[in-house]
Amino acid sequence: MSETISNRYCGYPNFNLSCSSSNKTIINLPGDSYYVKEINYTDSTLTLIDVDVTTNQTCPRATHNVTLQTLPFSYNRLDLNLSFYFNCSYLPTSATPIECLSSGEKQSYVFVVGTEPEGIDWYDFCEDKVVVTVIDSEIDQTNGLITGFGGAMNDGFILDWRTMAECDMCEASDGRCGYNYVTKEFLCFCSDGNIKNDRCKGIEVETGG
C-alpha cells in the first residue's frame, strides 16, 4: 500500500489528532478545536477542553455550542449541560447575574439546562445563548454555579467514542481501518496491498484514484 493512498484515506474524517505549538494534543471537531486532556482506552472516552476558554481560568466567555454532527462520539453520563444567556436587557429578580460577563445595564446568566426561571422568553431579552458541557461533579448546582463555571469549563467534559463494526472486522483480519472522504465509505487496508470494503477477505472496492 502506497504511503500517499494510506495518508489520503486513513482514519475517520475530522477525527485526527494534532499537536499545538505548546505541545498539547488537539482534536478538531466541527466548528472549533479542543485540547485532549485525557484518552481512556479502557472506557473508550476522551476528556476535552475548549481551546477558547483556557485563556481565562475564572471567567471564560463561552462562544459556541459543542457540535458532534455525525462523528462517532456521544456525551458521557458524567456530563452536565449549562445554558449561558448573554447581554440580557430583562433582569429577573429570581436569577443571579454573572458580574464578570455583564456589560453596563445588560446582564449575563448561567443555568443548568432545564432549570431556567419559567415565564421568561430568554431569546427575546438576550442577545446570545450558548450551551456548554462540563463534568457534573465539577459544579455545585446550588451555590457554586455563578463562581464555579469557569473552573468547570477549564476542567473539560467527557465524550464516549464508539468503534465502527466494520473497523472491528477489518482489524480482526489484520487490516487497517480507513475512510474514503469522497464516497463517504469505509475502507480496509490489507497487508497485501489490497483495499477492501469490510475485511481482508471481502470484496475489493475502488478508491476513486
C-alpha positions as CSV (number, residue, x, y, z in Angstrom):
1,M,0.0,0.0,0.0
2,S,1.5,3.3,-1.0
3,E,2.1,6.0,1.6
4,T,0.1,8.5,-0.4
5,I,-3.0,6.4,-0.5
6,S,-2.7,5.5,3.1
7,N,-2.4,9.1,4.3
8,R,-5.2,10.2,2.0
9,Y,-7.7,7.7,3.2
10,C,-6.5,6.9,6.7
11,G,-8.9,7.4,9.6
12,Y,-12.4,8.8,10.1
13,P,-12.9,12.4,8.8
14,N,-12.3,15.1,11.4
15,F,-11.0,12.5,13.9
16,N,-7.3,13.3,13.5
17,L,-5.3,14.5,16.5
18,S,-2.6,17.1,16.1
19,C,-0.1,18.8,18.3
20,S,-0.1,22.5,19.1
21,S,2.9,24.8,19.3
22,S,2.8,24.4,23.1
23,N,3.0,20.6,22.7
24,K,-0.7,20.0,23.6
25,T,-2.8,17.4,21.8
26,I,-5.6,19.0,19.9
27,I,-8.7,17.5,18.2
28,N,-10.7,19.5,15.7
29,L,-14.5,19.0,16.0
30,P,-16.9,20.7,13.6
31,G,-16.7,24.4,14.4
32,D,-13.9,24.5,17.0
33,S,-10.7,23.0,18.5
34,Y,-10.3,21.2,21.8
35,Y,-7.3,20.2,23.9
36,V,-7.3,16.5,24.6
37,K,-6.8,16.3,28.4
38,E,-7.1,12.5,28.7
39,I,-7.7,9.4,26.5
40,N,-9.0,6.4,28.4
41,Y,-8.7,3.4,26.1
42,T,-10.3,1.1,28.7
43,D,-13.5,3.1,28.9
44,S,-13.3,4.5,25.3
45,T,-13.6,8.1,26.5
46,L,-11.9,11.4,25.7
47,T,-11.7,14.4,28.1
48,L,-11.7,17.6,26.1
49,I,-11.2,21.3,27.0
50,D,-12.3,24.1,24.7
51,V,-9.2,25.9,23.5
52,D,-11.0,29.2,23.6
53,V,-11.8,29.0,27.4
54,T,-8.2,28.3,28.5
55,T,-7.2,31.9,28.2
56,N,-9.4,32.9,31.1
57,Q,-9.4,30.5,34.0
58,T,-12.0,32.2,36.2
59,C,-14.5,33.9,33.9
60,P,-14.4,32.4,30.3
61,R,-16.9,33.6,27.8
62,A,-18.5,30.6,26.0
63,T,-18.7,31.4,22.3
64,H,-20.2,28.3,20.7
65,N,-22.0,25.0,21.4
66,V,-20.3,21.7,21.1
67,T,-21.1,20.2,17.7
68,L,-20.7,16.5,17.2
69,Q,-22.7,16.1,14.0
70,T,-22.1,12.6,12.5
71,L,-18.8,11.9,14.3
72,P,-18.7,8.6,16.4
73,F,-19.0,10.5,19.7
74,S,-21.6,10.8,22.3
75,Y,-21.9,12.6,25.6
76,N,-20.8,10.7,28.7
77,R,-23.2,10.1,31.6
78,L,-21.0,12.3,33.9
79,D,-21.6,15.3,31.7
80,L,-23.8,18.3,32.5
81,N,-25.0,21.0,30.2
82,L,-25.0,24.7,31.1
83,S,-27.0,27.4,29.3
84,F,-25.5,30.8,29.1
85,Y,-27.6,33.8,28.2
86,F,-25.5,36.9,27.3
87,N,-26.3,40.6,27.3
88,C,-29.9,40.4,28.6
89,S,-32.0,43.5,28.8
90,Y,-34.5,41.9,31.1
91,L,-33.2,41.4,34.6
92,P,-35.1,38.7,36.5
93,T,-35.0,39.1,40.3
94,S,-35.1,35.3,40.7
95,A,-31.7,34.9,39.0
96,T,-28.2,36.0,39.9
97,P,-26.2,37.6,37.1
98,I,-22.6,36.8,36.2
99,E,-21.0,40.0,37.1
100,C,-17.7,39.4,35.2
101,L,-19.6,38.8,32.0
102,S,-22.1,41.6,32.3
103,S,-21.7,44.9,30.5
104,G,-23.4,48.2,31.5
105,E,-27.1,47.7,32.1
106,K,-27.1,44.3,30.3
107,Q,-26.5,41.2,32.4
108,S,-25.5,37.6,31.6
109,Y,-26.7,34.5,33.3
110,V,-25.9,30.8,33.5
111,F,-28.2,27.9,34.5
112,V,-28.1,24.1,34.4
113,V,-30.1,23.3,31.3
114,G,-33.7,22.9,32.3
115,T,-33.5,24.9,35.5
116,E,-34.1,28.4,33.9
117,P,-36.7,30.5,35.7
118,E,-40.1,29.9,34.0
119,G,-42.2,32.5,32.3
120,I,-39.3,34.3,30.6
121,D,-38.6,34.3,26.9
122,W,-34.8,34.5,27.1
123,Y,-34.5,34.7,23.3
124,D,-36.4,37.9,23.3
125,F,-34.4,39.6,26.0
126,C,-30.9,38.2,25.5
127,E,-28.5,38.7,22.5
128,D,-26.9,35.3,22.6
129,K,-27.4,31.8,24.1
130,V,-24.7,29.2,24.2
131,V,-24.8,25.7,25.7
132,V,-21.6,24.2,27.0
133,T,-20.8,20.8,28.5
134,V,-18.9,20.3,31.8
135,I,-18.4,17.4,34.2
136,D,-21.3,17.3,36.6
137,S,-19.0,16.7,39.7
138,E,-17.2,20.0,39.0
139,I,-20.3,22.1,39.5
140,D,-22.1,22.9,42.8
141,Q,-25.5,23.4,41.3
142,T,-26.9,25.0,44.5
143,N,-24.4,27.7,45.4
144,G,-21.3,27.5,43.2
145,L,-22.6,27.8,39.7
146,I,-22.0,31.5,39.3
147,T,-18.5,31.4,40.7
148,G,-17.6,27.8,39.7
149,F,-18.5,27.6,36.0
150,G,-15.0,28.9,34.9
151,G,-13.1,26.2,36.7
152,A,-15.6,23.6,35.5
153,M,-15.2,24.7,31.8
154,N,-11.4,24.6,32.2
155,D,-11.6,21.0,33.6
156,G,-13.3,20.0,30.4
157,F,-16.0,17.4,29.6
158,I,-16.1,13.7,28.6
159,L,-17.1,12.2,25.3
160,D,-17.6,8.5,24.7
161,W,-16.4,7.2,21.3
162,R,-17.8,4.2,19.5
163,T,-15.9,2.0,17.1
164,M,-17.4,1.1,13.8
165,A,-18.4,-2.6,13.4
166,E,-16.6,-2.6,10.1
167,C,-13.4,-1.4,11.7
168,D,-13.6,-4.2,14.3
169,M,-13.9,-6.8,11.5
170,C,-11.1,-5.2,9.5
171,E,-8.7,-5.1,12.3
172,A,-9.6,-8.7,13.2
173,S,-8.5,-9.7,9.7
174,D,-5.1,-7.9,10.2
175,G,-6.2,-4.9,8.3
176,R,-6.1,-1.1,9.0
177,C,-9.2,1.0,9.1
178,G,-9.7,3.9,6.7
179,Y,-12.4,6.1,5.2
180,N,-12.9,7.5,1.7
181,Y,-13.6,11.2,2.1
182,V,-15.1,11.4,-1.4
183,T,-17.6,8.5,-1.4
184,K,-18.1,8.5,2.4
185,E,-17.3,4.8,2.5
186,F,-15.4,2.6,5.0
187,L,-12.2,1.1,3.7
188,C,-10.0,-1.7,5.0
189,F,-6.3,-1.6,4.0
190,C,-4.8,-5.1,3.8
191,S,-1.2,-6.1,4.4
192,D,-1.0,-7.5,0.8
193,G,-1.8,-4.0,-0.6
194,N,-5.4,-4.6,-1.4
195,I,-8.2,-2.3,-0.3
196,K,-11.5,-4.0,0.8
197,N,-14.9,-2.6,1.9
198,D,-15.2,-4.8,5.0
199,R,-12.3,-7.1,5.9
200,C,-9.2,-8.5,4.2
201,K,-11.3,-11.4,2.8
202,G,-14.1,-9.3,1.4
203,I,-14.8,-7.6,-1.9
204,E,-12.3,-5.2,-3.3
205,V,-13.6,-1.6,-3.8
206,E,-12.4,1.3,-6.0
207,T,-10.7,4.2,-4.2
208,G,-11.6,6.8,-6.8
209,G,-7.9,7.3,-7.9
